[in-house]
């Protein structure tokens, strides 16, 4: 898996807001691409976008602490720069990202973290500036409790399937998954939609009736 940190599509998507990309994909006939609202950014400022490095795991009661730490550090080693750590940990018990792990990923050029699970050491992560999305906070970690079961395979968060190579894109409004096969089309249409919205906004500010603006530009 290659480092995509210099992929120009990242810079383009960082200018796009999630609601526009949602509307574009809905109009394209895509379905089940919006992650559930329980997934929230630790810092709602800015945009997290990039290809997913997928991880799945599970609780293993009584697991050997050394084994769990070996497995965890192995995950940190595998995650490539220019990707988003994207995990389905299958539990609401332990944190899936903390201080040392976030520092490690940040130094590797990983773009951010999305986990359907917990975060800890959140003040440190906020100061570090690594974008992290999760569902809850807890001081409890993976040691002796959690092991990965797969990387680089499809994972599911509720009805949304995230395949390796799909892109995640989120801001304050929430997060969507852009299928790899449609990425370039979604970007092109997203940029065009924002340009159209700017025209609608300008028309409204000039006093044009909102319904007339919609009929003129086909968007509102």
C-alpha positions as CSV (number, residue, x, y, z in Angstrom):
1,X,0.0,0.0,0.0
2,X,1.6,3.3,-1.1
3,X,1.8,6.6,0.7
4,X,-0.8,8.9,-0.8
5,X,0.1,12.0,1.2
6,X,0.9,14.0,-2.0
7,X,-2.2,12.9,-3.9
8,X,-3.7,16.1,-5.2
9,X,-7.2,14.8,-4.6
10,X,-6.6,15.2,-0.9
11,X,-6.1,19.0,-1.3
12,X,-9.1,19.3,-3.6
13,X,-11.4,17.4,-1.2
14,X,-10.2,19.4,1.8
15,X,-12.0,22.3,0.1
16,X,-15.3,20.4,-0.1
17,X,-17.8,20.1,2.6
18,X,-19.4,16.8,3.5
19,X,-23.0,17.9,2.8
20,X,-22.2,18.7,-0.8
21,X,-20.5,15.3,-1.3
22,X,-23.4,13.6,0.3
23,X,-25.8,15.3,-2.1
24,X,-23.6,14.5,-5.1
25,X,-23.5,10.8,-4.2
26,X,-27.2,10.6,-3.5
27,X,-27.9,12.1,-6.9
28,X,-25.5,9.5,-8.5
29,X,-27.8,6.8,-7.0
30,X,-25.3,5.6,-4.4
31,X,-26.6,4.3,-1.1
32,X,-25.4,3.5,2.4
33,X,-22.4,5.8,2.4
34,X,-23.1,8.0,5.4
35,X,-21.5,6.9,8.7
36,X,-23.8,6.9,11.8
37,X,-23.9,10.2,13.8
38,X,-22.4,8.5,16.9
39,X,-19.1,8.9,15.1
40,X,-17.9,12.4,16.0
41,X,-14.7,14.4,15.5
42,X,-12.6,15.1,18.6
43,X,-12.0,18.5,17.1
44,X,-14.8,19.6,14.8
45,X,-12.7,22.2,13.0
46,X,-11.3,21.3,9.6
47,X,-11.8,18.3,7.3
48,X,-10.5,14.7,7.4
49,X,-10.2,13.1,4.1
50,X,-8.2,10.3,2.5
51,X,-8.0,6.6,1.6
52,X,-8.9,4.1,4.4
53,X,-6.5,1.7,5.9
54,X,-9.1,-0.8,7.3
55,X,-8.8,-2.6,10.6
56,X,-11.1,-5.0,12.4
57,X,-10.7,-6.6,15.8
58,X,-12.6,-8.0,18.9
59,X,-12.5,-8.3,22.6
60,X,-10.6,-11.4,23.9
61,X,-11.2,-11.7,27.6
62,X,-8.0,-12.8,29.4
63,X,-5.7,-12.2,26.5
64,X,-2.0,-12.1,27.3
65,X,-1.0,-8.5,27.8
66,X,2.2,-9.0,25.9
67,X,0.4,-10.5,23.0
68,X,-2.1,-7.6,22.8
69,X,0.7,-5.1,22.8
70,X,2.7,-6.9,20.1
71,X,-0.5,-7.0,18.0
72,X,-1.3,-3.4,18.6
73,X,2.2,-2.1,17.8
74,X,2.1,-4.3,14.7
75,X,-0.9,-2.4,13.5
76,X,0.9,0.9,14.1
77,X,3.7,-0.4,11.9
78,X,1.4,-1.5,9.1
79,X,-0.6,1.7,8.7
80,X,0.9,3.7,5.8
81,X,1.3,7.4,5.6
82,X,-1.2,9.3,3.5
83,X,-4.0,7.0,4.8
84,X,-6.7,7.2,7.4
85,X,-6.7,4.6,10.2
86,X,-10.2,3.3,9.9
87,X,-11.3,0.7,12.4
88,X,-14.2,-1.5,13.4
89,X,-13.1,-2.7,16.9
90,X,-16.5,-4.4,17.6
91,X,-16.7,-3.1,21.2
92,X,-17.7,-0.1,23.3
93,X,-15.4,-1.0,26.1
94,X,-11.8,0.1,25.4
95,X,-10.1,3.0,23.7
96,X,-8.7,2.4,20.2
97,X,-6.4,5.4,20.1
98,X,-4.3,7.2,22.7
99,X,-1.3,9.4,23.2
100,X,1.6,7.2,22.1
101,X,-0.3,5.6,19.2
102,X,-1.5,9.0,17.9
103,X,2.1,10.3,18.1
104,X,3.4,7.3,16.2
105,X,0.8,7.7,13.4
106,X,1.3,11.4,13.2
107,X,5.0,11.0,12.8
108,X,4.4,8.5,10.0
109,X,2.2,10.9,8.1
110,X,-1.1,9.1,8.7
111,X,-3.9,11.6,8.0
112,X,-6.1,10.8,10.9
113,X,-8.1,8.2,12.7
114,X,-11.7,7.0,12.4
115,X,-12.9,4.3,14.8
116,X,-16.3,3.0,15.8
117,X,-14.9,2.9,19.3
118,X,-13.2,4.9,22.0
119,X,-10.5,7.5,22.4
120,X,-8.3,8.4,25.4
121,X,-5.6,10.9,26.1
122,X,-7.8,13.3,24.2
123,X,-6.1,16.5,25.5
124,X,-2.8,15.3,24.2
125,X,-4.4,14.3,20.8
126,X,-6.0,17.7,20.5
127,X,-2.6,19.4,21.1
128,X,-0.9,17.1,18.7
129,X,-3.4,18.0,16.0
130,X,-4.1,14.5,14.6
131,X,-7.7,14.4,13.5
132,X,-9.5,11.6,15.4
133,X,-13.1,10.4,15.2
134,X,-14.7,8.1,17.7
135,X,-17.8,7.3,19.6
136,X,-16.9,7.6,23.3
137,X,-14.1,8.4,25.7
138,X,-12.6,6.0,28.3
139,X,-9.2,5.7,30.1
140,X,-9.3,1.9,29.5
141,X,-7.0,0.6,26.8
142,X,-6.5,-2.6,24.7
143,X,-3.9,-4.3,27.0
144,X,-5.1,-7.8,27.9
145,X,-8.5,-7.3,26.3
146,X,-8.4,-6.6,22.5
147,X,-6.8,-8.2,19.5
148,X,-7.0,-7.3,15.8
149,X,-8.5,-9.9,13.5
150,X,-7.9,-8.4,10.0
151,X,-6.4,-5.5,8.2
152,X,-6.9,-4.4,4.6
153,X,-10.2,-6.1,4.3
154,X,-13.8,-4.7,4.0
155,X,-15.2,-3.5,7.4
156,X,-18.8,-2.5,8.2
157,X,-20.0,0.4,10.4
158,X,-23.7,-0.2,10.7
159,X,-25.0,-0.4,7.0
160,X,-21.9,1.2,5.6
161,X,-19.2,-1.0,4.1
162,X,-15.7,0.5,3.8
163,X,-13.4,-1.3,1.4
164,X,-9.7,-0.9,1.2
165,X,-9.1,2.0,-1.2
166,X,-12.4,3.7,-0.4
167,X,-12.0,7.3,0.9
168,X,-13.5,8.7,4.1
169,X,-14.4,12.3,4.2
170,X,-15.7,14.2,7.3
171,X,-16.2,17.6,8.8
172,X,-18.4,19.0,11.6
173,X,-21.5,17.7,9.9
174,X,-20.5,14.1,9.8
175,X,-18.7,11.6,7.6
176,X,-19.3,9.9,4.3
177,X,-17.5,7.1,2.5
178,X,-16.6,7.6,-1.1
179,X,-16.3,4.3,-3.1
180,X,-12.9,4.1,-4.8
181,X,-14.6,3.4,-8.2
182,X,-16.5,6.7,-8.0
183,X,-13.8,8.9,-6.4
184,X,-12.8,11.1,-9.3
185,X,-16.4,11.5,-10.4
186,X,-17.5,12.5,-6.9
187,X,-14.7,15.1,-6.7
188,X,-15.5,16.6,-10.1
189,X,-19.2,16.8,-9.3
190,X,-18.6,18.1,-5.8
191,X,-16.4,21.0,-7.0
192,X,-19.0,21.8,-9.6
193,X,-21.8,21.7,-7.1
194,X,-20.0,24.1,-4.8
195,X,-19.6,26.5,-7.7
196,X,-23.3,26.3,-8.4
197,X,-24.1,26.9,-4.7
198,X,-22.0,30.0,-4.8
199,X,-24.1,31.3,-7.6
200,X,-27.3,30.5,-5.7
201,X,-26.0,32.2,-2.7
202,X,-25.1,35.3,-4.7
203,X,-28.6,35.4,-6.2
204,X,-30.3,35.1,-2.8
205,X,-28.1,37.9,-1.5
206,X,-29.2,40.0,-4.4
207,X,-32.8,39.5,-3.4
208,X,-33.9,36.9,-6.0
209,X,-36.8,34.7,-4.8
210,X,-35.4,31.4,-3.4
211,X,-37.7,29.3,-5.6
212,X,-36.7,31.3,-8.7
213,X,-33.0,30.7,-7.7
214,X,-33.7,27.0,-7.4
215,X,-35.4,26.9,-10.8
216,X,-32.6,28.9,-12.4
217,X,-29.7,26.8,-11.0
218,X,-31.3,23.4,-10.2
219,X,-29.9,23.5,-6.7
220,X,-30.7,24.9,-3.2
